[in-house]
Amino acid sequence: MSVRTAEEAVAARDPAGVDAEQCRKDLHRYLVRRLHNNEIANDLAQEAFLRYLQLPDAGVVRKPDAYLFRIAVNLIYEWRMRKDRAIVTYSSDLVERFAATLACSGTDDYERLTSREHLQKVLDSMPARPRQVLWMNKVEGKNYDVIAKELGLKPRTVLNALARAIAHARRVQYD
């Protein structure tokens, strides 16, 4: 007894005489276009043919090629659902080792010191009101309305001052 491929079995079950090879190529091309992965497309195409073969009465299906494509669409959906539900693992040992590595490196202290010095230069070169608004918003975490009340300004003025402070910081950063 010879071993038949899933495509040959589909052609044998199909009373309409579907060209199994052409159907396989079309289905594979469709899956590759949707998944951008040849191996997964091969797996899902094979699974689509196998699910078709598991039908109790294939004679009821009027268009086997369309039915195969419908099975493939469902398989893509199932595959994406499984992929999105991938288990995320958390290793506290790994986090502790990473934190220890960061704490031991002397370059981080240097980088922090230089970034603080750079930040101080940026703030010193900024006009008083934008600097004050930026500080209150970013460091103290106050919103525009609270800053406006404390400084006796309109919220729109606070927003403009904050925008000027951020623009100034960006200009100084690239100088």
C-alpha positions in Angstrom: 0.0 0.0 0.0 1.5 3.4 -1.0 1.6 6.4 1.3 -0.5 9.3 -0.1 0.1 12.9 0.7 -2.7 15.0 2.2 -3.2 16.7 -1.1 -3.7 13.4 -2.9 -6.2 12.3 -0.3 -8.1 15.5 -0.7 -8.2 15.1 -4.5 -9.4 11.5 -4.0 -12.2 12.6 -1.7 -13.3 15.4 -3.9 -16.1 14.5 -6.3 -15.6 17.7 -8.3 -12.0 16.8 -9.1 -10.1 19.7 -7.6 -6.5 20.1 -8.8 -4.8 19.3 -5.5 -1.4 20.5 -6.6 -2.7 23.9 -7.7 -4.8 24.2 -4.6 -1.8 23.4 -2.4 0.3 26.0 -4.2 -2.4 28.7 -3.9 -3.0 27.9 -0.3 0.7 28.0 0.5 1.2 31.3 -1.3 -1.8 32.7 0.6 -0.4 31.6 4.0 3.1 32.9 3.3 1.6 36.3 2.3 -0.4 36.4 5.6 2.2 35.0 7.9 5.5 36.1 6.3 7.1 32.8 7.4 7.5 29.8 5.0 7.8 27.2 7.7 4.7 28.2 9.6 2.9 28.4 6.3 3.9 24.9 5.4 2.7 23.6 8.8 -0.6 25.4 8.6 -1.2 24.2 5.0 -0.6 20.6 6.0 -2.9 21.1 9.0 -5.6 22.6 6.8 -5.5 19.5 4.5 -5.6 17.2 7.5 -8.6 18.9 9.0 -10.3 18.6 5.6 -9.6 14.9 5.6 -11.1 14.5 9.1 -14.5 15.6 7.8 -17.0 12.9 8.3 -18.7 13.5 4.9 -16.6 15.4 2.4 -19.2 14.9 -0.3 -21.3 17.7 1.3 -18.6 20.2 0.6 -19.4 21.8 -2.8 -16.1 23.7 -3.1 -13.2 22.0 -1.4 -10.7 24.6 -2.4 -12.8 27.4 -0.8 -13.4 25.2 2.3 -9.6 24.7 2.6 -9.0 28.4 2.5 -11.6 28.9 5.2 -9.9 26.3 7.3 -6.6 28.1 6.7 -8.1 31.4 7.8 -9.2 29.8 11.0 -5.8 28.2 11.5 -4.1 31.6 11.1 -6.5 33.0 13.8 -5.7 30.1 16.1 -2.0 30.4 15.5 -2.0 34.2 16.3 -4.1 33.6 19.5 -1.5 31.0 20.7 1.4 33.3 19.8 -0.2 36.2 21.7 -0.7 34.1 24.8 2.9 33.1 25.1 3.9 32.6 28.7 6.1 35.4 30.1 8.5 34.2 32.7 10.0 36.3 35.4 13.3 35.3 37.0 14.1 37.2 40.2 17.6 35.7 40.1 18.2 37.2 36.7 16.9 40.6 37.8 19.2 40.5 40.9 22.2 39.6 38.8 21.4 42.4 36.4 21.0 44.9 39.2 24.3 43.8 40.7 26.0 44.2 37.4 24.7 47.8 37.1 25.7 48.6 40.6 29.3 47.3 40.1 30.0 49.3 37.0 31.8 52.6 37.5 30.7 53.9 34.1 27.1 54.4 35.4 28.3 56.7 38.1 30.3 58.7 35.6 27.3 58.8 33.2 25.0 59.9 36.0 27.4 62.7 37.0 27.9 64.0 33.5 24.2 63.8 32.7 23.5 65.8 35.9 26.1 68.4 34.9 24.6 68.6 31.5 21.1 68.9 32.9 22.3 71.7 35.2 23.8 73.5 32.2 20.6 73.2 30.3 18.5 74.5 33.3 21.0 77.4 33.9 20.8 78.6 30.3 17.0 78.6 30.4 14.9 81.7 31.1 13.4 81.8 34.6 9.7 81.3 34.0 10.1 78.3 31.5 12.6 76.7 33.9 10.2 77.1 36.9 7.3 75.7 34.9 9.4 72.8 33.7 10.6 72.0 37.2 7.1 72.2 38.7 5.6 70.0 35.9 8.4 67.3 35.5 9.9 67.1 39.0 7.1 68.1 41.3 4.4 66.4 39.0 2.0 69.3 39.0 -0.5 69.8 36.2 -1.0 73.0 34.2 -4.0 74.2 36.2 -2.1 73.8 39.6 1.0 75.6 38.2 -1.2 78.4 36.8 -2.9 78.9 40.1 0.4 79.0 42.1 2.1 81.3 39.7 -1.0 83.5 38.9 -0.9 82.7 35.2 -3.4 81.4 32.7 -3.1 77.6 31.9 -2.4 78.5 28.3 0.6 80.6 29.4 1.9 77.7 31.5 1.6 75.4 28.5 3.5 77.9 26.3 6.2 78.3 28.9 6.6 74.5 29.2 6.8 74.2 25.4 9.5 76.9 25.3 11.4 75.1 28.0 11.3 71.8 26.2 12.3 73.4 22.9 15.2 75.2 24.6 16.4 71.9 26.2 16.3 70.2 22.8 18.3 73.0 21.2 20.9 73.0 23.9 21.2 69.2 23.7 22.2 69.3 20.1 24.6 72.2 20.4 
